[in-house]
Amino acid sequence: MPKLIFLDTHGKDDPERATLPFVAANVAAISGKEAYVLLTIDGAWLATTGYADDIHYEGMQALRPLMEEFLDNGGGIWACGACTKPRGITEDDLVKGARIVGAAMVVEEIANGAQAVPFA
């Protein structure tokens, strides 16, 4: 069974687009799939402690509890290293369960069969 990598490029700039990848990834994790959310561009901020606490798009679950539920269901949060570095985000800034990953790792995962699931 291939890994699923859900791409998230948004943060507070677009709460709906920031939340939707976590909704889909959580469904995958609940159904027993190996699922990750890859946070890139401004989405990288979602990996930092406190950032997602007040993000809530009406009609969807609040983002922070959704992220916690996703992690509790076995999902993983990856913050793009090329995106965290210019923003000054370090491992010390991350929420529990998140980690910074390099592009080489993502490319290797996809080359080994992981499926990238983009959200615009």
Secondary structure as the mmCIF struct_conf table of DSSP 4:
data_model
#
loop_
_struct_conf.conf_type_id
_struct_conf.id
_struct_conf.beg_label_comp_id
_struct_conf.beg_label_asym_id
_struct_conf.beg_label_seq_id
_struct_conf.end_label_comp_id
_struct_conf.end_label_asym_id
_struct_conf.end_label_seq_id
STRN STRN1 LEU A 4 ASP A 8
BEND BEND1 GLY A 11 GLY A 11
TURN_TY1_P TURN_TY1_P1 LYS A 12 ASP A 13
HELX_RH_AL_P HELX_RH_AL_P1 PRO A 15 ILE A 30
TURN_TY1_P TURN_TY1_P2 SER A 31 GLY A 32
STRN STRN2 ALA A 35 LEU A 39
HELX_RH_3T_P HELX_RH_3T_P1 ILE A 41 ALA A 47
STRN STRN3 THR A 48 THR A 48
TURN_TY1_P TURN_TY1_P3 THR A 49 GLY A 50
HELX_RH_3T_P HELX_RH_3T_P2 TYR A 51 ASP A 54
TURN_TY1_P TURN_TY1_P4 GLU A 58 GLY A 59
BEND BEND2 MET A 60 MET A 60
HELX_RH_AL_P HELX_RH_AL_P2 LEU A 63 ASP A 72
TURN_TY1_P TURN_TY1_P5 ASN A 73 GLY A 74
STRN STRN4 GLY A 76 CYS A 80
HELX_RH_AL_P HELX_RH_AL_P3 GLY A 81 THR A 84
TURN_TY1_P TURN_TY1_P6 LYS A 85 GLY A 88
HELX_RH_3T_P HELX_RH_3T_P3 GLU A 91 ASP A 93
STRN STRN5 LEU A 94 LEU A 94
HELX_LH_PP_P HELX_LH_PP_P1 VAL A 95 VAL A 95
TURN_TY1_P TURN_TY1_P7 LYS A 96 GLY A 97
STRN STRN6 ALA A 98 VAL A 101
HELX_RH_AL_P HELX_RH_AL_P4 ALA A 103 ALA A 111
TURN_TY1_P TURN_TY1_P8 ASN A 112 GLY A 113
STRN STRN7 GLN A 115 VAL A 117
#
